[in-house]
Every structure is written in C-alpha cells, then in structure tokens.
C-alpha cells in the first residue's frame, strides 16, 4: 500500500522557487488527448471513461445541453460501450463562447466537442460504429481521411443540427455537430501552440483526471462574470495556457497528487508567483497540518506547482480555478439508464 501523501504546508514555506535543473526535468511528453485537441478549445476536462460516464457531477454537466446528452447516450448504447468497465479516456471541449444572438440549436452545438480515445478494444469500437450508424462521407483530420457516421439529426426552433462521429482506424472518436467537427479539422491541434505544449509537458500524461484553460481567450469577455471566489480572473496578463492534473491515492481517504502548470509570456510568468501564493494560502486555510513542501518550478515561459491535497483542499482549489462542484467521490454517481 502506498504511504499516505503529506498535506500541504503553509504558503510561506511552500512557495520557494526551486531551480529546475536539467537533471530534474521530466521527459517532455504531452498527454495523448492534448495532441489531438482542437486549437481553439477554450476549456477542456479529460478523465477516465469509467468515471466520466458514470459520475453524477459529470452527468449533471452533460445534461445542461440535452442534445449533447441525447447524442452521447445514443452513441454509447449503439457502439456497445459499457461505461462501468471501459478503460479509455473521455474529454469534453468547449470551443469558443456563444456570442449574442447565437442562441439557436445549431450555433449552440458548434461550441461543444467530445473526444474519446485510448479505448481497450479499438477494433470492436470501429466495428460497432460501422454496424450501428450509417456512414456519410469523410473528414480530413490530422493528415488523413476519417469516416463520418450519422449519430443524430434534429430540428428545433427553426434550426437544424447534424450530430456526427468521426473515427480513425485506431479507435479515436470525435463526437459533435458537423459544423464543430469541420472547424476542428481545418485547424492545427492545441499541442502545436508553443505555450500550450510547454504547459502540457508539466502534467502527468497518465493522470486519471486532467484539464485545460486558455485564460486570456476565455476571460476576454467573461472576466466580470466569473464567480467571486474564482482566482482565474485575477491571473496576470500574458498567461495563455493553464493545465492541471489529479492523481487519486490508492485508498479513497488518501490525499491526491495535484499538478498545475501555466505558460505564457515571460512578463506574465514573472507576475504569476503572487497568484500561486494566494492559491496555496487559501488552500492551506482549509487544513494546516504540516507536511511535505509543494514543489514550485519556474522557467522563462512556464511555471508549475506539484503538491498533495486532501479532498477538501482539492475541492477548494478547483473552485478557485473556476470549476466549482468538482470532487473525487469515485464511488458516487451513476449515469442514467
């Protein structure tokens, strides 16, 4: 059994910039979902399929858009995916923010994409797709043609939406409106952006739960609308990529490993340390039991924080990152039948 991880210690001791020597540098590796993520994604939430598709909080998030929920349920059912036993990864992407007047069904669905990859039986998944859904042309993604499958066509309020699934031979699947898929295919991936690639290298590729924010793009028109407790709105200018990862302990009551990585312009990185200090101080206020010091790493264009958190501390950190309600009750939830 893994020894219980230590708790976060006071901020004054925690935030000591450690020189990030080459001998300590982890091998640069960007998580697989990031390599394929769309370049104009403003926010992403990625997790193990067995948890993402059964947890009540993720279910609640999906249910905010009934058409997305309906399409995903139909896809899971006909593709014969059992959420409780699947070992792959599911990632939800927010692609841009609807503008004033874009309240039609079609426009709303243009801002959401679901990515499924690393599934345990890719061949069976591709076979189930071809058997259960009619093929409708193809889409050129990542340098090759991916077959397009018709999942759902729906009309509401005078607007039409065409939900499609695109899949390659390795079992990677994109699910979303035809407009969103077409726009994604026309652009380079998120990992091609230098700052996003740098930040993504500093989170564990195999961490069960990972997320991403484009702070400046996301906050351009939303900074005043974020909840008062969110620290994201106080990020200094020049931070263009923020990634986080969570690795739970082997036992449910053990602390979790948390990683946070930010990248951007050098002037933004130089100003981000006070922001990190406030984040750690707020977290430490929840529970101040001494423990192993968090590790703070800084380079010219990126900064990273690694630490262990209790469940309450993790909940607070996610609230400060603008994602309230997140918890790791791995035994909770249960997707609707």
Protein Blocks (a to p, Z undefined) as FASTA:
>chain_A
ZZdddddddfklmmccddddfklpccddddfklmmpcfklcbdcdddfklmmmpfklmmm
mmmmmmlmmmmmmmmmmnopafklccbdcddddehjadehiacfklmmmmcccddehiab
lmlmmmmmmmmpccehjadeehiacddddfbdcdeehiacdddddddfkopacdddfklm
mmmmmpccfklpmklmmmmmmpcfklmbdcdddfklmmmmmmmmpcfklmklmpcehiab
dcddddddfbfkbccdddddddddfklmmmmmmmmmmmmmmmmmmpccdcddddddddfk
bccddddddfklmmmmmmmnopghiacdfkggjidZZ
